[in-house]
């Protein structure tokens, strides 16, 4: 009865094992540039697709930590793009422009606006899809840009509750970053080898805390953490740290 009630109120609601594990809530805030009224919608997501440098889409500048420091557990090397950079770009405010005016409920007329995506609810398992395959009217290619990704990831900066700590698209470290419910551990990486027309998928999977294996069709071999972190990365799977195992 309760489940039917949830489905009636939310047609996207599903109680299957996939939705229980992978579903999160993505908040979209559209802000009128005249009256600054905000229209908020929350939609379910099962993975997050992230743009990469090298694509035809203009990329957000690298983070202030790209001078060799460590941000969100990632070691930054000058010129290296990180998963945090990609997430920062994904959650930055975006000016929609004069060609995409919205009808503001406050102004009662069409106005220019900005749109910002943040995480309202995090899933138990977060899947990040690095958009390595680019398809457009003029171009079909694979993007091989290396993206550094961490063993441990704190999603606090990208939560809707942390939005106030952002100013002009630049992230300011929140005073309260101790929320363990927002912290994740890497446990699987899917890689693609080859070209857009012909390629092969392999994966790294973690069995214990620091024990990794490479899966290449029927061939399973031990892998080092360096092998995992040096890989190109196509799909990145993180689970919440309360599921950590020894």
CORVEN-V391820 format. One record per backbone hydrogen bond with DSSP energy under -0.5 kcal/mol. NH is the residue of the N-H (numbers start at 1). CO is the residue of the C=O. If there is no record, write none. Layout:
NH:CO / NH:CO
//
This chain:
5:1 / 6:2 / 7:3 / 8:4 / 9:5 / 10:6 / 13:10 / 20:16 / 21:17 / 22:18 / 23:19 / 24:45 / 25:121 / 26:43 / 27:25 / 27:118 / 28:41 / 29:27 / 29:116 / 30:28 / 30:39 / 31:29 / 31:114 / 32:30 / 32:37 / 33:112 / 36:32 / 39:30 / 40:38 / 41:28 / 43:26 / 45:24 / 48:127 / 50:48 / 50:129 / 55:52 / 66:63 / 68:65 / 69:65 / 71:74 / 74:71 / 76:69 / 76:74 / 80:77 / 81:146 / 83:148 / 86:82 / 87:83 / 88:84 / 89:85 / 90:86 / 91:87 / 92:89 / 94:115 / 96:113 / 97:113 / 100:97 / 101:98 / 102:111 / 104:102 / 104:109 / 108:104 / 109:104 / 111:102 / 114:31 / 115:94 / 116:29 / 118:27 / 119:158 / 120:25 / 120:118 / 121:25 / 124:21 / 125:21 / 126:238 / 128:126 / 128:236 / 129:48 / 129:127 / 130:128 / 130:234 / 131:50 / 131:129 / 132:130 / 134:132 / 134:141 / 135:133 / 136:139 / 141:134 / 143:132 / 144:142 / 147:232 / 148:81 / 153:184 / 155:153 / 155:182 / 158:155 / 159:156 / 160:119 / 162:159 / 163:160 / 165:162 / 166:163 / 167:170 / 170:167 / 172:165 / 177:175 / 180:178 / 182:179 / 183:180 / 184:153 / 185:239 / 186:151 / 187:237 / 188:237 / 189:204 / 190:235 / 191:202 / 193:200 / 195:198 / 200:193 / 202:191 / 203:215 / 204:189 / 205:213 / 206:187 / 207:205 / 207:211 / 208:211 / 211:208 / 212:210 / 212:223 / 213:205 / 214:221 / 215:203 / 215:213 / 216:214 / 216:219 / 219:216 / 220:218 / 221:214 / 221:219 / 223:212 / 228:224 / 229:225 / 230:226 / 231:227 / 231:228 / 234:190 / 235:190 / 236:128 / 237:188 / 238:126 / 238:236 / 239:185 / 240:124 / 241:183 / 243:240 / 244:241
//
